Amino acid sequence: MNLTHIRLLVDNYKECFLFYRDVLGFEVSWGDEHSRYADFTGIGGVKLGLFERQQMMAAIGAEYTHLARNQDKTTLIFKVESVEDTYEKMKDKLEFITKPHEQADWMLKVAHFRDPAGNLIEIYENLY
């Protein structure tokens, strides 16, 4: 697995987007202040992703509640050669939140799980 993104999950997307772009001066590689998702050019090949928390909750099938807003603040994103193969190799070692599935809007196949501390982790492969 290759770490490609650290994704911050936020409730105040536009304010955070403007902070990382305008205050910290990070270069935007995808998205804008209205897109609800953005990537900023990273260091050492790792990008900083910014995602509206409610959208991430919907992607993993979790209800967006006050508790959910306080639980997930980041997601580690790992690119794998095959989500299906990785899922099959790991499914007996950990409990997946989502099975491998396509996120057509993202042009990705993904699956999600948590580490022992409860941190959200996504594995993905590009569909195209």
PyRosetta script that sets phi, psi and omega in degrees:
from pyrosetta import init, pose_from_sequence

init()
pose = pose_from_sequence("MNLTHIRLLVDNYKECFLFYRDVLGFEVSWGDEHSRYADFTGIGGVKLGLFERQQMMAAIGAEYTHLARNQDKTTLIFKVESVEDTYEKMKDKLEFITKPHEQADWMLKVAHFRDPAGNLIEIYENLY")
pose.set_psi(1, 140.5)
pose.set_omega(1, 177.9)
pose.set_phi(2, -115.7)
pose.set_psi(2, 122.8)
pose.set_omega(2, 176.3)
pose.set_phi(3, -69.3)
pose.set_psi(3, 120.5)
pose.set_omega(3, -178.9)
pose.set_phi(4, -114.2)
pose.set_psi(4, -27.6)
pose.set_omega(4, -175.3)
pose.set_phi(5, -143.2)
pose.set_psi(5, 147.7)
pose.set_omega(5, 159.7)
pose.set_phi(6, -115.3)
pose.set_psi(6, 119.1)
pose.set_omega(6, -173.8)
pose.set_phi(7, -106.5)
pose.set_psi(7, 122.5)
pose.set_omega(7, 174.5)
pose.set_phi(8, -89.5)
pose.set_psi(8, 131.0)
pose.set_omega(8, 179.5)
pose.set_phi(9, -103.3)
pose.set_psi(9, 120.3)
pose.set_omega(9, -170.6)
pose.set_phi(10, -131.6)
pose.set_psi(10, 153.3)
pose.set_omega(10, 175.3)
pose.set_phi(11, -95.8)
pose.set_psi(11, -19.6)
pose.set_omega(11, -179.7)
pose.set_phi(12, -113.1)
pose.set_psi(12, 65.7)
pose.set_omega(12, -171.4)
pose.set_phi(13, -54.1)
pose.set_psi(13, -54.8)
pose.set_omega(13, -174.9)
pose.set_phi(14, -59.2)
pose.set_psi(14, -45.3)
pose.set_omega(14, 179.3)
pose.set_phi(15, -60.1)
pose.set_psi(15, -42.6)
pose.set_omega(15, 179.3)
pose.set_phi(16, -68.9)
pose.set_psi(16, -41.2)
pose.set_omega(16, 177.8)
pose.set_phi(17, -56.3)
pose.set_psi(17, -49.6)
pose.set_omega(17, -178.9)
pose.set_phi(18, -63.6)
pose.set_psi(18, -35.5)
pose.set_omega(18, 177.5)
pose.set_phi(19, -62.1)
pose.set_psi(19, -51.7)
pose.set_omega(19, -177.1)
pose.set_phi(20, -68.5)
pose.set_psi(20, -35.5)
pose.set_omega(20, 179.6)
pose.set_phi(21, -78.1)
pose.set_psi(21, -51.5)
pose.set_omega(21, -169.4)
pose.set_phi(22, -90.9)
pose.set_psi(22, -36.7)
pose.set_omega(22, -178.2)
pose.set_phi(23, -85.7)
pose.set_psi(23, -50.9)
pose.set_omega(23, -179.5)
pose.set_phi(24, -84.9)
pose.set_psi(24, -16.3)
pose.set_omega(24, 175.6)
pose.set_phi(25, 77.3)
pose.set_psi(25, 23.0)
pose.set_omega(25, 179.1)
pose.set_phi(26, -70.7)
pose.set_psi(26, 141.5)
pose.set_omega(26, 179.3)
pose.set_phi(27, -80.7)
pose.set_psi(27, 128.8)
pose.set_omega(27, 179.2)
pose.set_phi(28, -81.4)
pose.set_psi(28, 125.5)
pose.set_omega(28, 176.1)
pose.set_phi(29, -103.5)
pose.set_psi(29, -16.7)
pose.set_omega(29, 175.3)
pose.set_phi(30, -160.0)
pose.set_psi(30, 139.7)
pose.set_omega(30, 173.7)
pose.set_phi(31, 96.3)
pose.set_psi(31, 176.4)
pose.set_omega(31, 177.4)
pose.set_phi(32, -151.3)
pose.set_psi(32, -172.5)
pose.set_omega(32, -175.2)
pose.set_phi(33, -69.3)
pose.set_psi(33, -8.0)
pose.set_omega(33, -179.0)
pose.set_phi(34, -112.7)
pose.set_psi(34, -5.4)
pose.set_omega(34, -171.1)
pose.set_phi(35, -79.8)
pose.set_psi(35, -14.4)
pose.set_omega(35, -179.2)
pose.set_phi(36, 68.3)
pose.set_psi(36, 0.2)
pose.set_omega(36, 169.9)
pose.set_phi(37, -149.3)
pose.set_psi(37, 141.1)
pose.set_omega(37, 176.1)
pose.set_phi(38, -151.1)
pose.set_psi(38, 152.3)
pose.set_omega(38, 171.5)
pose.set_phi(39, -116.3)
pose.set_psi(39, 139.8)
pose.set_omega(39, 174.3)
pose.set_phi(40, -115.5)
pose.set_psi(40, 140.4)
pose.set_omega(40, 179.8)
pose.set_phi(41, -55.1)
pose.set_psi(41, 133.2)
pose.set_omega(41, -174.1)
pose.set_phi(42, -100.4)
pose.set_psi(42, -175.9)
pose.set_omega(42, 178.2)
pose.set_phi(43, -109.2)
pose.set_psi(43, 131.9)
pose.set_omega(43, 179.5)
pose.set_phi(44, 65.3)
pose.set_psi(44, 27.8)
pose.set_omega(44, 178.0)
pose.set_phi(45, 86.6)
pose.set_psi(45, -6.6)
pose.set_omega(45, 178.8)
pose.set_phi(46, -94.6)
pose.set_psi(46, 126.6)
pose.set_omega(46, 179.8)
pose.set_phi(47, -93.0)
pose.set_psi(47, 154.9)
pose.set_omega(47, 170.4)
pose.set_phi(48, -98.6)
pose.set_psi(48, 118.5)
pose.set_omega(48, 176.5)
pose.set_phi(49, -101.2)
pose.set_psi(49, 147.8)
pose.set_omega(49, 177.9)
pose.set_phi(50, -128.4)
pose.set_psi(50, 123.2)
pose.set_omega(50, -173.0)
pose.set_phi(51, -138.1)
pose.set_psi(51, 137.7)
pose.set_omega(51, 176.0)
pose.set_phi(52, -64.6)
pose.set_psi(52, 122.9)
pose.set_omega(52, -173.3)
pose.set_phi(53, -54.8)
pose.set_psi(53, -41.3)
pose.set_omega(53, -178.0)
pose.set_phi(54, -60.4)
pose.set_psi(54, -36.1)
pose.set_omega(54, 178.3)
pose.set_phi(55, -67.6)
pose.set_psi(55, -38.3)
pose.set_omega(55, 178.3)
pose.set_phi(56, -67.0)
pose.set_psi(56, -40.1)
pose.set_omega(56, 178.4)
pose.set_phi(57, -60.8)
pose.set_psi(57, -42.7)
pose.set_omega(57, 178.7)
pose.set_phi(58, -63.6)
pose.set_psi(58, -37.1)
pose.set_omega(58, -178.2)
pose.set_phi(59, -65.9)
pose.set_psi(59, -31.1)
pose.set_omega(59, 179.6)
pose.set_phi(60, -100.1)
pose.set_psi(60, 5.2)
pose.set_omega(60, 176.4)
pose.set_phi(61, 76.5)
pose.set_psi(61, 22.0)
pose.set_omega(61, 179.5)
pose.set_phi(62, -97.3)
pose.set_psi(62, 145.1)
pose.set_omega(62, 176.9)
pose.set_phi(63, -73.2)
pose.set_psi(63, 134.5)
pose.set_omega(63, -179.8)
pose.set_phi(64, -84.1)
pose.set_psi(64, 98.7)
pose.set_omega(64, -178.9)
pose.set_phi(65, -123.8)
pose.set_psi(65, 176.2)
pose.set_omega(65, 176.3)
pose.set_phi(66, -57.2)
pose.set_psi(66, -40.7)
pose.set_omega(66, 179.6)
pose.set_phi(67, -65.2)
pose.set_psi(67, -42.6)
pose.set_omega(67, 179.8)
pose.set_phi(68, -64.0)
pose.set_psi(68, -36.5)
pose.set_omega(68, 179.4)
pose.set_phi(69, -62.1)
pose.set_psi(69, -31.5)
pose.set_omega(69, -178.6)
pose.set_phi(70, -90.2)
pose.set_psi(70, -13.3)
pose.set_omega(70, -176.6)
pose.set_phi(71, -83.5)
pose.set_psi(71, -62.7)
pose.set_omega(71, -172.4)
pose.set_phi(72, -93.1)
pose.set_psi(72, 115.7)
pose.set_omega(72, 177.8)
pose.set_phi(73, -115.9)
pose.set_psi(73, -20.8)
pose.set_omega(73, 178.0)
pose.set_phi(74, -142.2)
pose.set_psi(74, 161.2)
pose.set_omega(74, 172.6)
pose.set_phi(75, -138.3)
pose.set_psi(75, 131.9)
pose.set_omega(75, 172.1)
pose.set_phi(76, -88.8)
pose.set_psi(76, 132.4)
pose.set_omega(76, -174.7)
pose.set_phi(77, -115.8)
pose.set_psi(77, 120.9)
pose.set_omega(77, -179.5)
pose.set_phi(78, -118.4)
pose.set_psi(78, 129.6)
pose.set_omega(78, 174.0)
pose.set_phi(79, -85.7)
pose.set_psi(79, 134.3)
pose.set_omega(79, 177.0)
pose.set_phi(80, -126.4)
pose.set_psi(80, 160.4)
pose.set_omega(80, 179.7)
pose.set_phi(81, -66.2)
pose.set_psi(81, -43.0)
pose.set_omega(81, -179.8)
pose.set_phi(82, -143.4)
pose.set_psi(82, 119.4)
pose.set_omega(82, 177.8)
pose.set_phi(83, -63.8)
pose.set_psi(83, -42.0)
pose.set_omega(83, 179.9)
pose.set_phi(84, -59.7)
pose.set_psi(84, -48.1)
pose.set_omega(84, -179.2)
pose.set_phi(85, -63.9)
pose.set_psi(85, -43.3)
pose.set_omega(85, 179.7)
pose.set_phi(86, -63.8)
pose.set_psi(86, -42.5)
pose.set_omega(86, 177.0)
pose.set_phi(87, -57.9)
pose.set_psi(87, -48.3)
pose.set_omega(87, -178.9)
pose.set_phi(88, -61.0)
pose.set_psi(88, -39.3)
pose.set_omega(88, -179.6)
pose.set_phi(89, -70.4)
pose.set_psi(89, -30.0)
pose.set_omega(89, -171.4)
pose.set_phi(90, -105.4)
pose.set_psi(90, -13.7)
pose.set_omega(90, -171.0)
pose.set_phi(91, -62.9)
pose.set_psi(91, -23.8)
pose.set_omega(91, 177.5)
pose.set_phi(92, -87.0)
pose.set_psi(92, -11.1)
pose.set_omega(92, -178.3)
pose.set_phi(93, -98.1)
pose.set_psi(93, -20.8)
pose.set_omega(93, -177.4)
pose.set_phi(94, -151.8)
pose.set_psi(94, 165.6)
pose.set_omega(94, -179.9)
pose.set_phi(95, -99.3)
pose.set_psi(95, 117.0)
pose.set_omega(95, 177.8)
pose.set_phi(96, -79.6)
pose.set_psi(96, 141.6)
pose.set_omega(96, 174.2)
pose.set_phi(97, -78.8)
pose.set_psi(97, -42.1)
pose.set_omega(97, 177.7)
pose.set_phi(98, -126.9)
pose.set_psi(98, 145.6)
pose.set_omega(98, 172.4)
pose.set_phi(99, -81.2)
pose.set_psi(99, 164.5)
pose.set_omega(99, 177.7)
pose.set_phi(100, -55.1)
pose.set_psi(100, 130.5)
pose.set_omega(100, 179.5)
pose.set_phi(101, -155.1)
pose.set_psi(101, 157.4)
pose.set_omega(101, 179.2)
pose.set_phi(102, -85.2)
pose.set_psi(102, 136.7)
pose.set_omega(102, 169.0)
pose.set_phi(103, -110.5)
pose.set_psi(103, 86.1)
pose.set_omega(103, -173.2)
pose.set_phi(104, -56.4)
pose.set_psi(104, -39.3)
pose.set_omega(104, 179.8)
pose.set_phi(105, -64.1)
pose.set_psi(105, -27.1)
pose.set_omega(105, -179.6)
pose.set_phi(106, -93.0)
pose.set_psi(106, -11.7)
pose.set_omega(106, -175.0)
pose.set_phi(107, 60.6)
pose.set_psi(107, 39.1)
pose.set_omega(107, -177.3)
pose.set_phi(108, -135.4)
pose.set_psi(108, 156.6)
pose.set_omega(108, 162.6)
pose.set_phi(109, -106.7)
pose.set_psi(109, 134.4)
pose.set_omega(109, -173.3)
pose.set_phi(110, -137.5)
pose.set_psi(110, 163.0)
pose.set_omega(110, 167.0)
pose.set_phi(111, -150.4)
pose.set_psi(111, 153.1)
pose.set_omega(111, -174.8)
pose.set_phi(112, -130.2)
pose.set_psi(112, 146.1)
pose.set_omega(112, 174.3)
pose.set_phi(113, -152.9)
pose.set_psi(113, 177.6)
pose.set_omega(113, 179.3)
pose.set_phi(114, -122.7)
pose.set_psi(114, 150.3)
pose.set_omega(114, 172.5)
pose.set_phi(115, -81.4)
pose.set_psi(115, 175.1)
pose.set_omega(115, -177.7)
pose.set_phi(116, -60.1)
pose.set_psi(116, -22.0)
pose.set_omega(116, 178.1)
pose.set_phi(117, -88.1)
pose.set_psi(117, -1.7)
pose.set_omega(117, 178.5)
pose.set_phi(118, 94.1)
pose.set_psi(118, 3.9)
pose.set_omega(118, 179.5)
pose.set_phi(119, -70.5)
pose.set_psi(119, 136.2)
pose.set_omega(119, -179.0)
pose.set_phi(120, -77.1)
pose.set_psi(120, 133.2)
pose.set_omega(120, 179.4)
pose.set_phi(121, -129.3)
pose.set_psi(121, 137.1)
pose.set_omega(121, 177.7)
pose.set_phi(122, -119.9)
pose.set_psi(122, 134.5)
pose.set_omega(122, 167.3)
pose.set_phi(123, -108.9)
pose.set_psi(123, 145.8)
pose.set_omega(123, -177.8)
pose.set_phi(124, -148.4)
pose.set_psi(124, 160.4)
pose.set_omega(124, 167.8)
pose.set_phi(125, -138.1)
pose.set_psi(125, 149.2)
pose.set_omega(125, 177.3)
pose.set_phi(126, -72.7)
pose.set_psi(126, 140.0)
pose.set_omega(126, 177.6)
pose.set_phi(127, -79.8)
pose.set_psi(127, -27.7)
pose.set_omega(127, -175.9)
pose.set_phi(128, -125.9)
pose.dump_pdb("model.pdb")
